[in-house]
Amino acid sequence: IVANLWDVTDKDIDRFSESLLKQWLQPDAQLSLPQVLSQSRQACKLKYLIGASPVLYGLPAHIKQ
């Protein structure tokens, strides 16, 4: 589960979500969800406030074709 630790109502979380999905769902992606989550935080303008809110609960996951 990818969830936010606190309420976030900003376009930054939309940028984060778009970046996360684009990177993770690529056909040739070799990154796990935790790696993509970490990289997607850089898409936020407020990466230490909004980008720090999303966290991953559970085991790391990979998409296999």
PDB file with one MODEL, atoms N, CA, C and O in Angstrom:
MODEL        1
ATOM      1  N   ILE A   1       0.857  -1.178   0.000  1.00  0.00           N
ATOM      2  CA  ILE A   1       0.000   0.000   0.000  1.00  0.00           C
ATOM      3  C   ILE A   1       0.891   1.225   0.000  1.00  0.00           C
ATOM      4  O   ILE A   1       1.825   1.325   0.796  1.00  0.00           O
ATOM      5  N   VAL A   2       0.604   2.147  -0.885  1.00  0.00           N
ATOM      6  CA  VAL A   2       1.253   3.460  -0.869  1.00  0.00           C
ATOM      7  C   VAL A   2       0.222   4.423  -0.304  1.00  0.00           C
ATOM      8  O   VAL A   2      -0.870   4.566  -0.852  1.00  0.00           O
ATOM      9  N   ALA A   3       0.572   5.083   0.794  1.00  0.00           N
ATOM     10  CA  ALA A   3      -0.366   5.981   1.474  1.00  0.00           C
ATOM     11  C   ALA A   3       0.383   7.217   1.963  1.00  0.00           C
ATOM     12  O   ALA A   3       1.609   7.215   2.071  1.00  0.00           O
ATOM     13  N   ASN A   4      -0.367   8.263   2.253  1.00  0.00           N
ATOM     14  CA  ASN A   4       0.205   9.501   2.784  1.00  0.00           C
ATOM     15  C   ASN A   4       0.123   9.500   4.305  1.00  0.00           C
ATOM     16  O   ASN A   4      -0.876   9.067   4.879  1.00  0.00           O
ATOM     17  N   LEU A   5       1.168   9.985   4.949  1.00  0.00           N
ATOM     18  CA  LEU A   5       1.182  10.065   6.405  1.00  0.00           C
ATOM     19  C   LEU A   5       0.298  11.181   6.933  1.00  0.00           C
ATOM     20  O   LEU A   5      -0.184  11.110   8.063  1.00  0.00           O
ATOM     21  N   TRP A   6       0.081  12.212   6.125  1.00  0.00           N
ATOM     22  CA  TRP A   6      -0.782  13.321   6.518  1.00  0.00           C
ATOM     23  C   TRP A   6      -1.553  13.786   5.297  1.00  0.00           C
ATOM     24  O   TRP A   6      -1.230  13.418   4.167  1.00  0.00           O
ATOM     25  N   ASP A   7      -2.580  14.601   5.533  1.00  0.00           N
ATOM     26  CA  ASP A   7      -3.417  15.101   4.443  1.00  0.00           C
ATOM     27  C   ASP A   7      -2.611  16.004   3.534  1.00  0.00           C
ATOM     28  O   ASP A   7      -1.915  16.912   3.986  1.00  0.00           O
ATOM     29  N   VAL A   8      -2.720  15.737   2.250  1.00  0.00           N
ATOM     30  CA  VAL A   8      -2.023  16.529   1.245  1.00  0.00           C
ATOM     31  C   VAL A   8      -3.039  16.934   0.194  1.00  0.00           C
ATOM     32  O   VAL A   8      -3.632  16.081  -0.466  1.00  0.00           O
ATOM     33  N   THR A   9      -3.238  18.227   0.040  1.00  0.00           N
ATOM     34  CA  THR A   9      -4.173  18.724  -0.967  1.00  0.00           C
ATOM     35  C   THR A   9      -3.450  19.753  -1.827  1.00  0.00           C
ATOM     36  O   THR A   9      -3.639  20.959  -1.668  1.00  0.00           O
ATOM     37  N   ASP A  10      -2.638  19.266  -2.720  1.00  0.00           N
ATOM     38  CA  ASP A  10      -1.822  20.155  -3.524  1.00  0.00           C
ATOM     39  C   ASP A  10      -1.558  19.494  -4.866  1.00  0.00           C
ATOM     40  O   ASP A  10      -1.723  18.283  -5.009  1.00  0.00           O
ATOM     41  N   LYS A  11      -1.151  20.284  -5.845  1.00  0.00           N
ATOM     42  CA  LYS A  11      -0.807  19.716  -7.148  1.00  0.00           C
ATOM     43  C   LYS A  11       0.507  18.945  -7.101  1.00  0.00           C
ATOM     44  O   LYS A  11       0.809  18.171  -8.009  1.00  0.00           O
ATOM     45  N   ASP A  12       1.279  19.155  -6.055  1.00  0.00           N
ATOM     46  CA  ASP A  12       2.526  18.409  -5.906  1.00  0.00           C
ATOM     47  C   ASP A  12       2.270  16.907  -5.793  1.00  0.00           C
ATOM     48  O   ASP A  12       3.025  16.107  -6.346  1.00  0.00           O
ATOM     49  N   ILE A  13       1.219  16.523  -5.088  1.00  0.00           N
ATOM     50  CA  ILE A  13       0.937  15.098  -4.943  1.00  0.00           C
ATOM     51  C   ILE A  13       0.479  14.516  -6.279  1.00  0.00           C
ATOM     52  O   ILE A  13       0.686  13.331  -6.542  1.00  0.00           O
ATOM     53  N   ASP A  14      -0.140  15.341  -7.121  1.00  0.00           N
ATOM     54  CA  ASP A  14      -0.497  14.889  -8.472  1.00  0.00           C
ATOM     55  C   ASP A  14       0.756  14.656  -9.307  1.00  0.00           C
ATOM     56  O   ASP A  14       0.838  13.675 -10.046  1.00  0.00           O
ATOM     57  N   ARG A  15       1.734  15.554  -9.191  1.00  0.00           N
ATOM     58  CA  ARG A  15       3.010  15.371  -9.889  1.00  0.00           C
ATOM     59  C   ARG A  15       3.709  14.105  -9.400  1.00  0.00           C
ATOM     60  O   ARG A  15       4.253  13.339 -10.195  1.00  0.00           O
ATOM     61  N   PHE A  16       3.688  13.900  -8.104  1.00  0.00           N
ATOM     62  CA  PHE A  16       4.288  12.712  -7.514  1.00  0.00           C
ATOM     63  C   PHE A  16       3.626  11.445  -8.057  1.00  0.00           C
ATOM     64  O   PHE A  16       4.309  10.515  -8.489  1.00  0.00           O
ATOM     65  N   SER A  17       2.305  11.416  -8.033  1.00  0.00           N
ATOM     66  CA  SER A  17       1.564  10.232  -8.492  1.00  0.00           C
ATOM     67  C   SER A  17       1.817   9.943  -9.958  1.00  0.00           C
ATOM     68  O   SER A  17       2.001   8.789 -10.344  1.00  0.00           O
ATOM     69  N   GLU A  18       1.826  10.980 -10.773  1.00  0.00           N
ATOM     70  CA  GLU A  18       2.083  10.811 -12.208  1.00  0.00           C
ATOM     71  C   GLU A  18       3.484  10.256 -12.443  1.00  0.00           C
ATOM     72  O   GLU A  18       3.664   9.347 -13.253  1.00  0.00           O
ATOM     73  N   SER A  19       4.463  10.793 -11.747  1.00  0.00           N
ATOM     74  CA  SER A  19       5.832  10.318 -11.885  1.00  0.00           C
ATOM     75  C   SER A  19       5.959   8.870 -11.428  1.00  0.00           C
ATOM     76  O   SER A  19       6.618   8.066 -12.088  1.00  0.00           O
ATOM     77  N   LEU A  20       5.335   8.536 -10.308  1.00  0.00           N
ATOM     78  CA  LEU A  20       5.392   7.175  -9.775  1.00  0.00           C
ATOM     79  C   LEU A  20       4.809   6.171 -10.767  1.00  0.00           C
ATOM     80  O   LEU A  20       5.423   5.140 -11.042  1.00  0.00           O
ATOM     81  N   LEU A  21       3.643   6.467 -11.297  1.00  0.00           N
ATOM     82  CA  LEU A  21       2.992   5.531 -12.217  1.00  0.00           C
ATOM     83  C   LEU A  21       3.737   5.406 -13.538  1.00  0.00           C
ATOM     84  O   LEU A  21       3.869   4.306 -14.075  1.00  0.00           O
ATOM     85  N   LYS A  22       4.225   6.527 -14.066  1.00  0.00           N
ATOM     86  CA  LYS A  22       4.966   6.472 -15.327  1.00  0.00           C
ATOM     87  C   LYS A  22       6.231   5.641 -15.203  1.00  0.00           C
ATOM     88  O   LYS A  22       6.547   4.851 -16.093  1.00  0.00           O
ATOM     89  N   GLN A  23       6.956   5.812 -14.107  1.00  0.00           N
ATOM     90  CA  GLN A  23       8.208   5.069 -13.921  1.00  0.00           C
ATOM     91  C   GLN A  23       7.970   3.602 -13.622  1.00  0.00           C
ATOM     92  O   GLN A  23       8.688   2.740 -14.127  1.00  0.00           O
ATOM     93  N   TRP A  24       6.963   3.310 -12.800  1.00  0.00           N
ATOM     94  CA  TRP A  24       6.767   1.941 -12.343  1.00  0.00           C
ATOM     95  C   TRP A  24       6.097   1.062 -13.394  1.00  0.00           C
ATOM     96  O   TRP A  24       6.347  -0.143 -13.442  1.00  0.00           O
ATOM     97  N   LEU A  25       5.248   1.652 -14.236  1.00  0.00           N
ATOM     98  CA  LEU A  25       4.491   0.876 -15.212  1.00  0.00           C
ATOM     99  C   LEU A  25       5.128   0.828 -16.590  1.00  0.00           C
ATOM    100  O   LEU A  25       4.503   0.351 -17.537  1.00  0.00           O
ATOM    101  N   GLN A  26       6.345   1.309 -16.724  1.00  0.00           N
ATOM    102  CA  GLN A  26       7.052   1.208 -18.004  1.00  0.00           C
ATOM    103  C   GLN A  26       7.298  -0.254 -18.333  1.00  0.00           C
ATOM    104  O   GLN A  26       7.587  -1.049 -17.438  1.00  0.00           O
ATOM    105  N   PRO A  27       7.187  -0.625 -19.619  1.00  0.00           N
ATOM    106  CA  PRO A  27       7.405  -2.029 -19.996  1.00  0.00           C
ATOM    107  C   PRO A  27       8.818  -2.531 -19.690  1.00  0.00           C
ATOM    108  O   PRO A  27       8.994  -3.709 -19.376  1.00  0.00           O
ATOM    109  N   ASP A  28       9.807  -1.674 -19.775  1.00  0.00           N
ATOM    110  CA  ASP A  28      11.194  -2.095 -19.544  1.00  0.00           C
ATOM    111  C   ASP A  28      11.715  -1.695 -18.160  1.00  0.00           C
ATOM    112  O   ASP A  28      12.925  -1.690 -17.933  1.00  0.00           O
ATOM    113  N   ALA A  29      10.810  -1.361 -17.238  1.00  0.00           N
ATOM    114  CA  ALA A  29      11.213  -0.915 -15.900  1.00  0.00           C
ATOM    115  C   ALA A  29      11.827  -2.061 -15.106  1.00  0.00           C
ATOM    116  O   ALA A  29      11.269  -3.157 -15.043  1.00  0.00           O
ATOM    117  N   GLN A  30      12.968  -1.798 -14.507  1.00  0.00           N
ATOM    118  CA  GLN A  30      13.653  -2.785 -13.676  1.00  0.00           C
ATOM    119  C   GLN A  30      13.689  -2.351 -12.210  1.00  0.00           C
ATOM    120  O   GLN A  30      14.379  -2.961 -11.393  1.00  0.00           O
ATOM    121  N   LEU A  31      12.955  -1.311 -11.887  1.00  0.00           N
ATOM    122  CA  LEU A  31      12.972  -0.778 -10.529  1.00  0.00           C
ATOM    123  C   LEU A  31      11.827  -1.342  -9.705  1.00  0.00           C
ATOM    124  O   LEU A  31      10.751  -1.625 -10.232  1.00  0.00           O
ATOM    125  N   SER A  32      12.061  -1.501  -8.423  1.00  0.00           N
ATOM    126  CA  SER A  32      11.003  -1.934  -7.520  1.00  0.00           C
ATOM    127  C   SER A  32      10.182  -0.714  -7.101  1.00  0.00           C
ATOM    128  O   SER A  32      10.581   0.427  -7.333  1.00  0.00           O
ATOM    129  N   LEU A  33       9.053  -0.970  -6.494  1.00  0.00           N
ATOM    130  CA  LEU A  33       8.190   0.126  -6.047  1.00  0.00           C
ATOM    131  C   LEU A  33       8.879   1.048  -5.040  1.00  0.00           C
ATOM    132  O   LEU A  33       8.720   2.264  -5.151  1.00  0.00           O
ATOM    133  N   PRO A  34       9.633   0.540  -4.067  1.00  0.00           N
ATOM    134  CA  PRO A  34      10.327   1.464  -3.148  1.00  0.00           C
ATOM    135  C   PRO A  34      11.341   2.369  -3.865  1.00  0.00           C
ATOM    136  O   PRO A  34      11.491   3.535  -3.500  1.00  0.00           O
ATOM    137  N   GLN A  35      12.023   1.848  -4.862  1.00  0.00           N
ATOM    138  CA  GLN A  35      12.978   2.669  -5.611  1.00  0.00           C
ATOM    139  C   GLN A  35      12.268   3.758  -6.397  1.00  0.00           C
ATOM    140  O   GLN A  35      12.716   4.905  -6.429  1.00  0.00           O
ATOM    141  N   VAL A  36      11.167   3.400  -7.027  1.00  0.00           N
ATOM    142  CA  VAL A  36      10.391   4.373  -7.805  1.00  0.00           C
ATOM    143  C   VAL A  36       9.777   5.418  -6.882  1.00  0.00           C
ATOM    144  O   VAL A  36       9.751   6.602  -7.218  1.00  0.00           O
ATOM    145  N   LEU A  37       9.288   4.996  -5.733  1.00  0.00           N
ATOM    146  CA  LEU A  37       8.710   5.928  -4.767  1.00  0.00           C
ATOM    147  C   LEU A  37       9.743   6.965  -4.342  1.00  0.00           C
ATOM    148  O   LEU A  37       9.446   8.157  -4.265  1.00  0.00           O
ATOM    149  N   SER A  38      10.947   6.503  -4.071  1.00  0.00           N
ATOM    150  CA  SER A  38      12.017   7.404  -3.666  1.00  0.00           C
ATOM    151  C   SER A  38      12.366   8.398  -4.769  1.00  0.00           C
ATOM    152  O   SER A  38      12.566   9.581  -4.495  1.00  0.00           O
ATOM    153  N   GLN A  39      12.440   7.934  -5.998  1.00  0.00           N
ATOM    154  CA  GLN A  39      12.767   8.817  -7.126  1.00  0.00           C
ATOM    155  C   GLN A  39      11.636   9.793  -7.431  1.00  0.00           C
ATOM    156  O   GLN A  39      11.891  10.923  -7.848  1.00  0.00           O
ATOM    157  N   SER A  40      10.401   9.373  -7.229  1.00  0.00           N
ATOM    158  CA  SER A  40       9.248  10.224  -7.543  1.00  0.00           C
ATOM    159  C   SER A  40       9.119  11.406  -6.600  1.00  0.00           C
ATOM    160  O   SER A  40       8.467  12.396  -6.933  1.00  0.00           O
ATOM    161  N   ARG A  41       9.723  11.318  -5.441  1.00  0.00           N
ATOM    162  CA  ARG A  41       9.686  12.456  -4.515  1.00  0.00           C
ATOM    163  C   ARG A  41      10.354  13.687  -5.105  1.00  0.00           C
ATOM    164  O   ARG A  41      10.029  14.812  -4.726  1.00  0.00           O
ATOM    165  N   GLN A  42      11.280  13.486  -6.024  1.00  0.00           N
ATOM    166  CA  GLN A  42      11.977  14.607  -6.651  1.00  0.00           C
ATOM    167  C   GLN A  42      11.067  15.394  -7.592  1.00  0.00           C
ATOM    168  O   GLN A  42      11.398  16.524  -7.953  1.00  0.00           O
ATOM    169  N   ALA A  43       9.931  14.828  -7.997  1.00  0.00           N
ATOM    170  CA  ALA A  43       8.994  15.520  -8.894  1.00  0.00           C
ATOM    171  C   ALA A  43       8.233  16.630  -8.175  1.00  0.00           C
ATOM    172  O   ALA A  43       7.693  17.528  -8.821  1.00  0.00           O
ATOM    173  N   CYS A  44       8.186  16.578  -6.862  1.00  0.00           N
ATOM    174  CA  CYS A  44       7.457  17.580  -6.077  1.00  0.00           C
ATOM    175  C   CYS A  44       8.271  18.865  -5.946  1.00  0.00           C
ATOM    176  O   CYS A  44       9.497  18.832  -5.841  1.00  0.00           O
ATOM    177  N   LYS A  45       7.576  19.983  -5.953  1.00  0.00           N
ATOM    178  CA  LYS A  45       8.255  21.252  -5.693  1.00  0.00           C
ATOM    179  C   LYS A  45       8.646  21.354  -4.232  1.00  0.00           C
ATOM    180  O   LYS A  45       9.711  21.876  -3.904  1.00  0.00           O
ATOM    181  N   LEU A  46       7.791  20.856  -3.357  1.00  0.00           N
ATOM    182  CA  LEU A  46       8.076  20.834  -1.920  1.00  0.00           C
ATOM    183  C   LEU A  46       8.419  19.395  -1.532  1.00  0.00           C
ATOM    184  O   LEU A  46       7.642  18.722  -0.854  1.00  0.00           O
ATOM    185  N   LYS A  47       9.584  18.936  -1.968  1.00  0.00           N
ATOM    186  CA  LYS A  47       9.922  17.519  -1.803  1.00  0.00           C
ATOM    187  C   LYS A  47      10.155  17.118  -0.355  1.00  0.00           C
ATOM    188  O   LYS A  47      10.068  15.933  -0.034  1.00  0.00           O
ATOM    189  N   TYR A  48      10.445  18.052   0.519  1.00  0.00           N
ATOM    190  CA  TYR A  48      10.651  17.714   1.932  1.00  0.00           C
ATOM    191  C   TYR A  48       9.374  17.862   2.751  1.00  0.00           C
ATOM    192  O   TYR A  48       9.359  17.508   3.930  1.00  0.00           O
ATOM    193  N   LEU A  49       8.320  18.369   2.161  1.00  0.00           N
ATOM    194  CA  LEU A  49       7.038  18.480   2.846  1.00  0.00           C
ATOM    195  C   LEU A  49       6.012  17.561   2.184  1.00  0.00           C
ATOM    196  O   LEU A  49       5.521  16.620   2.807  1.00  0.00           O
ATOM    197  N   ILE A  50       5.695  17.834   0.937  1.00  0.00           N
ATOM    198  CA  ILE A  50       4.727  17.019   0.208  1.00  0.00           C
ATOM    199  C   ILE A  50       5.355  15.688  -0.203  1.00  0.00           C
ATOM    200  O   ILE A  50       4.714  14.641  -0.100  1.00  0.00           O
ATOM    201  N   GLY A  51       6.589  15.722  -0.664  1.00  0.00           N
ATOM    202  CA  GLY A  51       7.254  14.503  -1.114  1.00  0.00           C
ATOM    203  C   GLY A  51       7.547  13.524   0.002  1.00  0.00           C
ATOM    204  O   GLY A  51       7.722  12.333  -0.256  1.00  0.00           O
ATOM    205  N   ALA A  52       7.605  13.995   1.232  1.00  0.00           N
ATOM    206  CA  ALA A  52       7.877  13.106   2.362  1.00  0.00           C
ATOM    207  C   ALA A  52       6.621  12.429   2.886  1.00  0.00           C
ATOM    208  O   ALA A  52       6.716  11.495   3.683  1.00  0.00           O
ATOM    209  N   SER A  53       5.459  12.872   2.463  1.00  0.00           N
ATOM    210  CA  SER A  53       4.206  12.307   2.954  1.00  0.00           C
ATOM    211  C   SER A  53       3.926  10.881   2.466  1.00  0.00           C
ATOM    212  O   SER A  53       3.490  10.057   3.269  1.00  0.00           O
ATOM    213  N   PRO A  54       4.156  10.551   1.187  1.00  0.00           N
ATOM    214  CA  PRO A  54       3.860   9.182   0.731  1.00  0.00           C
ATOM    215  C   PRO A  54       4.859   8.165   1.280  1.00  0.00           C
ATOM    216  O   PRO A  54       6.072   8.373   1.229  1.00  0.00           O
ATOM    217  N   VAL A  55       4.333   7.079   1.799  1.00  0.00           N
ATOM    218  CA  VAL A  55       5.157   5.989   2.314  1.00  0.00           C
ATOM    219  C   VAL A  55       4.605   4.668   1.793  1.00  0.00           C
ATOM    220  O   VAL A  55       3.458   4.583   1.355  1.00  0.00           O
ATOM    221  N   LEU A  56       5.445   3.642   1.850  1.00  0.00           N
ATOM    222  CA  LEU A  56       5.076   2.317   1.387  1.00  0.00           C
ATOM    223  C   LEU A  56       4.948   1.383   2.587  1.00  0.00           C
ATOM    224  O   LEU A  56       5.876   1.249   3.386  1.00  0.00           O
ATOM    225  N   TYR A  57       3.800   0.746   2.701  1.00  0.00           N
ATOM    226  CA  TYR A  57       3.571  -0.266   3.725  1.00  0.00           C
ATOM    227  C   TYR A  57       3.524  -1.625   3.035  1.00  0.00           C
ATOM    228  O   TYR A  57       2.799  -1.797   2.054  1.00  0.00           O
ATOM    229  N   GLY A  58       4.277  -2.573   3.529  1.00  0.00           N
ATOM    230  CA  GLY A  58       4.235  -3.905   2.948  1.00  0.00           C
ATOM    231  C   GLY A  58       5.573  -4.295   2.339  1.00  0.00           C
ATOM    232  O   GLY A  58       6.595  -3.646   2.563  1.00  0.00           O
ATOM    233  N   LEU A  59       5.541  -5.344   1.584  1.00  0.00           N
ATOM    234  CA  LEU A  59       6.743  -5.889   0.961  1.00  0.00           C
ATOM    235  C   LEU A  59       7.028  -5.178  -0.358  1.00  0.00           C
ATOM    236  O   LEU A  59       6.097  -4.743  -1.037  1.00  0.00           O
ATOM    237  N   PRO A  60       8.308  -5.054  -0.731  1.00  0.00           N
ATOM    238  CA  PRO A  60       8.638  -4.481  -2.036  1.00  0.00           C
ATOM    239  C   PRO A  60       8.020  -5.308  -3.154  1.00  0.00           C
ATOM    240  O   PRO A  60       7.926  -6.531  -3.057  1.00  0.00           O
ATOM    241  N   ALA A  61       7.602  -4.631  -4.210  1.00  0.00           N
ATOM    242  CA  ALA A  61       6.938  -5.316  -5.318  1.00  0.00           C
ATOM    243  C   ALA A  61       7.575  -4.975  -6.650  1.00  0.00           C
ATOM    244  O   ALA A  61       8.075  -3.868  -6.846  1.00  0.00           O
ATOM    245  N   HIS A  62       7.554  -5.921  -7.553  1.00  0.00           N
ATOM    246  CA  HIS A  62       8.026  -5.747  -8.929  1.00  0.00           C
ATOM    247  C   HIS A  62       6.876  -6.118  -9.859  1.00  0.00           C
ATOM    248  O   HIS A  62       6.024  -6.935  -9.510  1.00  0.00           O
ATOM    249  N   ILE A  63       6.857  -5.521 -11.029  1.00  0.00           N
ATOM    250  CA  ILE A  63       5.889  -5.910 -12.051  1.00  0.00           C
ATOM    251  C   ILE A  63       6.601  -6.795 -13.044  1.00  0.00           C
ATOM    252  O   ILE A  63       7.637  -6.407 -13.585  1.00  0.00           O
ATOM    253  N   LYS A  64       6.074  -7.968 -13.295  1.00  0.00           N
ATOM    254  CA  LYS A  64       6.652  -8.871 -14.274  1.00  0.00           C
ATOM    255  C   LYS A  64       5.700  -8.999 -15.446  1.00  0.00           C
ATOM    256  O   LYS A  64       4.487  -9.108 -15.268  1.00  0.00           O
ATOM    257  N   GLN A  65       6.253  -8.986 -16.632  1.00  0.00           N
ATOM    258  CA  GLN A  65       5.448  -9.119 -17.850  1.00  0.00           C
ATOM    259  C   GLN A  65       5.102 -10.549 -18.114  1.00  0.00           C
ATOM    260  O   GLN A  65       4.428 -10.849 -19.100  1.00  0.00           O
TER     261      GLN A  65
ENDMDL
END
